[in-house]
Amino acid sequence: MHVEQAILGHLQYLGRVEDYVKGRSEGVVLSSPSECLLGRWLAEQAPGDWQELRANHERFHALAESAVQAKQDGKLAEAEKLLQEMYVLFGRIEHLLLQVS
């Protein structure tokens, strides 16, 4: 796995969710944690002791789904809060990934 690609992919994903939540795009395509480069690597090749990274990665994708749903339900404040949680988790995921490289 290319760590930089995994980080960039999740930063772009976060940006697309943010654009949707903030009304800068009409929609966003979500993915499950197992569909992205990082998710596939975690499932197939990551050492077993990467539990924190696995948990944070799954939570990141779950927050994306929740933020989009909150936006669709008209709960903009909740969507913004969830988006901020995604930013925090992205930082933690990035930190953990940089330890791999």
N, C-alpha and C positions, 0 to 999 in steps of 0.2 A: 504494500500500500504506500502511496505517496502521501505523506502527512500533509504537505502543503495543499494538495488537491482536496483532501478531506476537510481541512480548515476552510479553504476558500468556498467549497461547495456548501458548507453549513452557514457561512457568512452570507452567501448569495441567497440561500433559502430563507434565512432570517430577514434579509432585505425584502424579499418578495412578500413574506407574511406582514412585515411592517407596512409596505406599500398598500396592501389590501386593508389592513386595520385603519390606516390613516386616510383611506379614501383616494389614494393615488392610482389605484388599479381596480378593475371591475371584478377580479377574482384571483384566486391563487390555487395552484395544483399542489396538494399535499402528498407526502409520501410517508410510508411507514418506516420505522427505524431499520427494518431489515432490507429495505430497497436501495438505500444509498451506499456509496463506496465504503464509508466507515462501518455501517451496519453489516455489510457483507464480510468485511475484514474481521469484525468482532465475532461474528458467528463462525467463521471458518479458520482463522489463523491467529487470533489474538491469544496471548497467554491467559491461562485461567484466572490469574490474579488481577485482571483488569476489571473487577466488579464495579468499582466506582465509575469508571469511564462508561461501562455498559449501562449502569443505572442512570447516569446523567444524560447519556445519549437518548435513551428511551423516554426520559422525562422531557427532554427538549422537543422531541417530536409530538409527545402528548400535549405539551403546552401550545404548540403550533395549532393543533386541532382545536383545542379549547379556545384559543384566541380567535380563530376564524369563526367558530360557532357563536361565541359571544358577540362578535361583530354582526353576524347574520341575525342574531336575536335582538339587535339594537342596544346591547349592553356595552356601550363604547368605553366606559370607564373600566369595566372588568377586562375588556379586550386589551386596553392599554397596560393594565397591571400585569396581565399574562405576558404581554410582549416584553415588558421590563424583566420579568423572570427569565424569559428566553435569553435576553442579553447576558444576564448573570451566568446562566448555565453555559452559554457559548464561551464565555471567558474561562470557565472551569474546564470545559472540554478542550479548548485550545491549549491551556496549560498542561493538561494531562497528555495530549497528543505530542506536544513539543518534548516531553520527556522520552517519548518513543524514538524520536529521530536522533 
